[in-house]
Amino acid sequence: MISIVETTPYDDQKPGTSGLRKKVPVFRQKNYVENFIQSIFDSVAGFRGETLVIGGDGRYFNREAIQIAMRMAAANGFGRVIVGQGGILSTPAASHLIRKNRAFGGIILSASHNPGGPEGDFGIKYNIGNGGPAPEKLTEAIYARSRVIDRYATVRAVDVDLDTVGQLMLGDMTVEVIDPVADYAELMEALFDFGAIRALFAGGFRMAFDAMHAVTGPYAVEILERRLGAPAGTARNAVPLEDFGGHHPDPNLVHARDLYDLMMSPEAPDFGAASDGDGDRNLIIGRGIFVTPSDSLAMLAANAHLAPGYAQGLKGIARSMPTSGAADRVAQKRGIGLYETPTGWKFFGNLLDAGLATICGEESAGTGSDHVREKDGLWAVLLWLNILAARGASVMEIARRHWAEYGRNYYARHDYEDIDTAAAGELMAALRQKLPSLPGQRFGDLAVEAADDFAYRDPVDGSVSEGQGVRVLFAGGSRIVFRLSGTGTSGATLRVYLECYEPDAARHGRETQEALSGLIAAAERIAEISRRTGRDAPSVVT
């Protein structure tokens, strides 16, 4: 029986670049989840009788939120819900299911790479029918509705059994509980040369994949170990846990330090990789070499034709503005389009749907292609394995040959996490005021050629996104980007992106922070980070 429940609005339900993210206690407030989900349903139209995909990364509160979402979907008129067994669905797998089943959309319950647990983070994101995140116009409508909502619809019913694969009814709506891995694994097998990768492992190739007790554990065990023949235990920390084992499921050099130390040790396997909380990010490390996400995008784009799914070549490459220009040089040499977008995967959706781009990437460890409309951590790992199998070379050899051909973009991101929100806003406002005076100034050996606040005009629909980050561009191809992140749940995170282009192969062996030292000093002088934030050093360097 459908129930209409009166409610009062909250004023803090504005979705960010990846949906609504808050601490678990915030989501557990009375009607907080219900208000936001009803605001989603009230902001779209035409879904009566249609299919909705629901799943999450297994973090704390995941199962409870899924039950709420299913009951509300039934009450609002959806005809079918597809949900992953145990409530599990990686974000790219959810995107694939939306597309494969021609679903109306999907609700993904995750806070991605943020920590979990009773006091940890949670998130709700709505994806549209193309499988990608809701565009800004829709998220703005959802937020507007959330500020005035006065009722929501639900059905009174016992909880659905999420642990048994099969079909059942919830009110008048069909619920299909499915194997969360099978459809995604079949898609990967269609894109990559599994035979060549199996032969690689059969020949003694060794790999370590850290699933970080997050959602990709079951996917990695099924694909890497069962289908590709990697030894048991190749997928480490492979059981998803509600609190990610007390760790931070972000595949970077801080939170995946054990993997990094292994790959730099004499006992290193041939290849190391990791993925994050919801499976959309990746970390790539060869024996003795960390591959930055920006370089990984460029190297994958340069070699993608070695995988069957990309044998016809790429239509174009898209990257977020803070991502290094390494991919630009690949696009230029291949004679294909290069698109520079704001941060946020939703900006790639139009390019992919229009056939303008095939591979996309962000410096924050997100890489993907037109097979889904989300970034995809395990996809990137499998493409790397396909390339390693086809080329018969190590990660180190592939990187060095790439730099010799295209030049090297020394690159790093310095994150200042959980800083005072007001101070962060004042820092960015001061930077924007300085923009007209920066061109022509010198900072050591660096001469400023241009400075701006990045704005993007979508080449498909003409929409404009402004205020996407302050760029300071120097002669010779170096640059600094300053931007506030929208993925945290407390305080503010200032991200400072530093990039130095080096065409001379004789200088490609320098340590990254040394190569960027002049830019690091310039960033401090330009933004006055220490004075304005009280921080003498970044929280995380990647």
N, C-alpha and C positions, 0 to 999 in steps of 0.2 A: 504494500500500500504506500502510495506517495504521500509524503508529509511536507508541508511548507512551513519552514521554521523562521520566525522573526529573528533578526540580528541587528547589530549596530556596526558601523564601519570602523576600520583602523586607518590611520593616516600614513602608515609606513610600508605600504604594499606596492611600492614602485619597482618593477622588474629592472634588473641591470642587463649587462650584455649577455648574461647566461641565466636569465630567469630571476626569480625571487629567492634570495639567500639570507637566512637569519640563523641565530642560534636555536637549538632544539626547544628550549623553554619558551621562546617567542612563538614558535609554531604550535606549541601545546596550549596556548591561551584559548579561551572559549571561542569557538567558531572561527579561529584564525585561518585554518586550512580551508574550511568550508567557504568562508567569504571569498578567498582568492580563487578557488576553483569555480565557484558560481560566477565570479567576475569574468573568468575566461569564457564560460559557456554563454554568458550574456553578451559578450563582445564579438561572437561569431554567429553565423546563421547558416541554416541549411543542413544541419547534422542529423535531423530526425531519421532514425532507421539506419544511420551510417555506423562505420567501425571506428573505434578509438583504441589505440595502443597505449598500454600503461605498464611501466616498469621502473626499476631503480637500481641503485648500486649496492643495495644491501645494508646500507648504514642504519644506525639507530633511528627508529621511528618510521622506517621504510614501509614495513608491513601494515602498520596502523594507518598511515596516510593512503596506501593503496586501497584499503577497505573503504575508507571515506570516499575516495575518488570514484570507485566502482559503484557504490550506492548512489552517488550523485549523478553519475553518467546514466544509470538506469532511470532515475527520476526525471532527468531532463530529456529523455527520449532517444538516446543512442540505441541502436539495434544490437550491437555486438561490441564486446571488449576482448582484446587479445592481451594476455598478461603472461609474463615469464614465470616459469615454475620457481617457487620460493620468493616471488616478487623480484627476481633478478632479471635485468636486461642492461647490457652495456649501452651507452648512448649511441654509438654507431649501429649496434644491432637493432635498437629501437627505430632508428632512422630507416634502416633497411626494411624492417617489417612494415612500417608505414607505407613505404613505396611499393613493396611487393604485394601487399594486400589492398592497395588503393584506398587506404584508410583516410578518414576525414582529417585526422591529426593524431597527436599523441601527447601524453603527460609523462614527463621524465622526472623522477624524484631523485635528486642528487644535488650535492654541493661540490661535485667534481673532485678537485684535488685538495679540498679543505678537510681538516680533521673531523672525525665523527665521535659518537658517544653521547651519553645523556646531556652533557654540557657542551657538546660539539656543534657542528654546523649541519644544516639541512637546507634543501632547496626544492623548488617546484618550477619546472620549465615547460612551456607549451610549444610543441612543434606543429607546423602546419602540414598540409597534404603533400608537399614535395619532400617531406622528411626533415626539413631544416627548421632552425629556430624561428619563432615568430618575428616578423619584421617590426621596425620601430613604430610604425603606424598602429599596429595591433597592440603592442605592449603599452603604448600610450593610452589606447582605448581601455585596456584591462585596468590600468592604474586609475583612470578617471572613474570607471565603474566601481572600483573597490572603495572609493572615497564616499560613495553615496549609497552603497548597497544596503538593503533593509530586509532581505529575506533570501533564503536558499531552499532548494528542493532536494530531498533525499528519500530513500526508501527504508523502511524499517525491516531489517532482515539480519539473520545470523551471519557471521563472517564466512566468506568464501574460503574453501580449502585451497590454499595456494601451492600445496606441496604435491598434489596429485595431478598428473597430466590428464586432460580430458575436458569435456564440455558439461556445463550445468546452466541453470537459469537463475537469474537474479531479477525478480519481478518479471517484466516482459523482455528482458535483455539476455542474450546469450553471452556467457563468459567462457572463453577458451583459454585454458591454462596449457601453455606449450613449453617444449624444451627450448630454453633461451639461447642455446648454442647452435642447434642444427642448421637453421636457415642461414645464419651468418657464416658458418663453416663452409657450407656449399657455395656461397658467393665467393669466398676467398679461393676455393679450389678452382672456380671458373676464371679467376683473374691471374693466378700465378701458376708457374710450372712446378707442381707438387712433386712430379717425378724427379726433376733435377734437384730439388731441395732434399728429397728422400735420399738420393744418391750421395749428396753432400754429407748428410749425417751418417750414412752407412760407411762412408770413407774415413770416419773418425773425427769429423768436425765437431767441436764442442761449443756449447752455448750455455749461458746463464740468463734466465728471464725472471725478473723480480716482479711478481704480481702485487706486491705490497699489501697482501691480505685484502685485496679489493676485487672489483667485479671481473677483471680479466683472468683471474685464476682458472675458472672452469673452461674458458675459451682457450687459454694457452695449453692446458692439459690435453684437451680434445684435439686441437690442431697440431701443436708442436710434438707432443709425445705420441698420441694415438694415430693421427693421420700421416705425420711426417717422419715418425720413427725416431725422434730424439730420445735419448735415454730418460727413464723415469727420474724425476727430480730436477730435470732441466727447468721446469717451472717451479720457482721457489715462492714461499709464502702464498700458496695457491688457493687457500681456503678463505673465501670472503668472510670477514668478521664485522660485527656492528660498529666496533670502534677501531677497525683496521689494526688490531693488535696493539693499540695505544700509540701508533705511529702516525705520521703525517703522510698521506698517500699522494705525495707530489714527486714525480720522477725527476728530481734535479740533483745537483751534486752535493746538496746538504742532506736531503731526506733519503736519498739512495746512496749514501756514502759507502756502505758496505760493498755494494756492487762496484762502485768506482775503485775502491781500494783493491778489490779482487782483480779488476781488469788492469790495474797498474802493477800488479805483483808478478813474481816469476811463475806462479801457478795459474796465471790467467788463462781462461778458455779462449777460443778464437773470437767469440762475439758475445757482447753483453747488451741487454735491453731491459727496459722496464715500462710499465704503464701506470696510470693513476687511478683515482677512486672510481670513476665511471667509465674508464677505458678509452677516453678520447685523446689522451696525450701519450707521448713516447719519449724515451731516453735511449740514445744510441751511443755505445762505447765499444770501440775495438780494442784489441790488445795493445795497451800503451797509448791510446788516443781517444779523447772525448770528442765527439762530433757535435758541434753546436746545432741547435734546431735550424738555424738559418742556413748553415752549410749542408745539413742533411736534406733540406728542401731542394737546394741547388743540385746536389749529387743525385738525388732520386730523380729529379726532372731530366738530368743529363743522361741517365741510364734506364729510364722507365721502359724504353722500347724493348729491353731484354725480357720483359714479362709478357706473356701472351695477351693479357688484357689491354696492353698499351703498345702492341707491336705496330700499330698504324701511326704512331707518333702522337704528339700532344697538340691540342688545339690552341692552348695558351697556358700561361702560368699566372696565378694570382698570389699576392702576398700582402700581409698587413703592413701598414706604413712603418711600424717600428722594426720589422724584420729586415735583416741586412739586404743589401743590393746584390748578393751573390747570385740569386736566381735571375736577376735582370740580365746578367751577362750570358747565361745559358739561353734565355729567350732571344736575346739579340743575335747570338750566333746561329740559332736554329730558325730564325726568321719568323717567330711566332709572337703573339701578343703578350704583354706583361701588364698586369693590372695591380695598382697599389691602392689598397682599401684601408678604411679604419680598422681598428682591432674589433674582433667579434665575428664569429663564423657566419652569422646571418648575412653579412655583406658579400660573402662569396656565392650565396644561393642564386641570385639573379644571373651572375656570370656563368655558373654551371648550367642552370636551366636553359640559358640562351645559347649554349654551346661555344662560349667564348674562351672558357678555360677548362682544363682537364685536371690539373694538379694545383692544390692550394696549400699555403702554409703560414703559420704564425710563429714568431720567435719564442713564444711561451710553450714550446714543445708540442704544438698541434700541427699535424700534417694530414692531408687526405686527398681524395680525388672525387670524380663525378660518379663513383659507385654508390655513394650515399650523399647526404647533405649535412654531414657533421665531420669534424676531424676524427681520425681513427687511429688509435695507438697501435693496435695489433696489425692493422693493414700496413703501416709504415715498417714495422719489424719484418713482416713477410716479404715486402718489396725489397728490403735490404738483403734478406736471405736469398731471394731470387737473383739479385745482382751478384752477390758473392758466389753463388753456384755457377752462374753463367760466365763470369769473368775469371774465375779461378784465382782471384787475388784477395789479399787481406784488406780489412777496412783501412789500415794505414796506407797501403799501396794505392787504393782507390782515391783516398783523400789527397795524397801527394800528387798523383797524376792530374787530378782535377785542378788543384791550385796551379800546377805548372801550365795548364792550358788556359785557365780563365783568370788567374791571379787570385790572391787570397784576401778575403775580407775579415780582418781581425775584428772580433765582435764580443761584447759582453753586456749583460744587463745587471745593474746595481739596484736592488730593491731596498727601500727604507720602509719597513712594515710597521703598522699600528702606530703611526705618528698622529699627532693631534690634527683633527680634521680641519679646524679653522686655520691652523698654521700651514697646512698643506695647500688650502685654498688661497691663502695670502701669497705663498711662494709662487703659485702658478699665475696669479693675477699680476704680481710684480714682473714675472718673465714676459707676460704679454705686453706690458707697458714698455718694456725694453726693446721689443722687436724692431721698431723703426731705427733705433740707434746702433744696432749690432753690426750690420754690414759695413765692412771696411775696418773694423777693429781687429787687433791682433792679440792673441793669447799665446805667448811663447812663439813657436814656429808656425802656429796656426793662424791663417787669415780667414775671417768670416766673409763668405761670398753672398750669402742670403740667410734670412731668418723669417719664419712664418708660423702661423697657427694652422695646422693642416685641416683642409676642408676637402670633401669628396663629393663629386657629382656622379651618381650611378649612371653608367653608359647605357643601361637597359631601360630604366624607368624615369631617369632624369632627377630622381630625388637627391637632395643635398643634405650632407651631414657635416656640421661645422664644429670647431673647437675640439678637434680630435687629438691634439698633442702639439707641443711647441718644438719646432725643428730649427736647429742651428747648423747650417751647411758651410763647410770649409773648402777652400781650394784644394784640389787633388782628390776629392771624393770622400773625405772624412766627414763625420757628422755626429751631433749629439741630439737626442730626442728626450724631452721631459713629458711625462704623462702620469696622471693619477689612474690607478687601477679601479675597476668596478667589480672585482671578484671576491673581495673580502666581506666580512660580516661585522667588523669592529674597527674603529679608527679609520685611517687612510693609508694607502700604500703609494708612495712615490716611486715610480720606475724611471731610471735614467739609463738610456740605451746609448752605447758608445761604439762607434764603427770607424775603422781605419782601413782603407784599401791599399794593398801592397802588390803591385804588378811584378816586382823583381823576385824571381824564384830563389835567389841567393839569400833573401831576407825572410823566407817563409818558415824558418825554424825558430823564430823568436817566441818567447813566452808571451801569452796574450796580454796580461796586465802590464807587462813592460812595454809592449807595442802601443798600448792605449794610455800610457802614463800622461802624455801631454793632454789628451782629451779629458782624462779624469781631473787633472788640475784645472783645466778650462771650465769644466762643468761646475766645479766648486766656486770659481770666481764669478761665473755668470749667474748662477742660481742662489748663491750664498746658503747652501744646504745646511751646513753646520750651525750657522747663526739662527736660521729660521726654524730648524727642526730640533736642535739640540743633539743631533746625532753626528758623531765623528767618523762613522763608518757605516756602510750598508749592512742590513740584516742578512741578506743573501746575495751572493754573486754567482751568476750563471752565464 
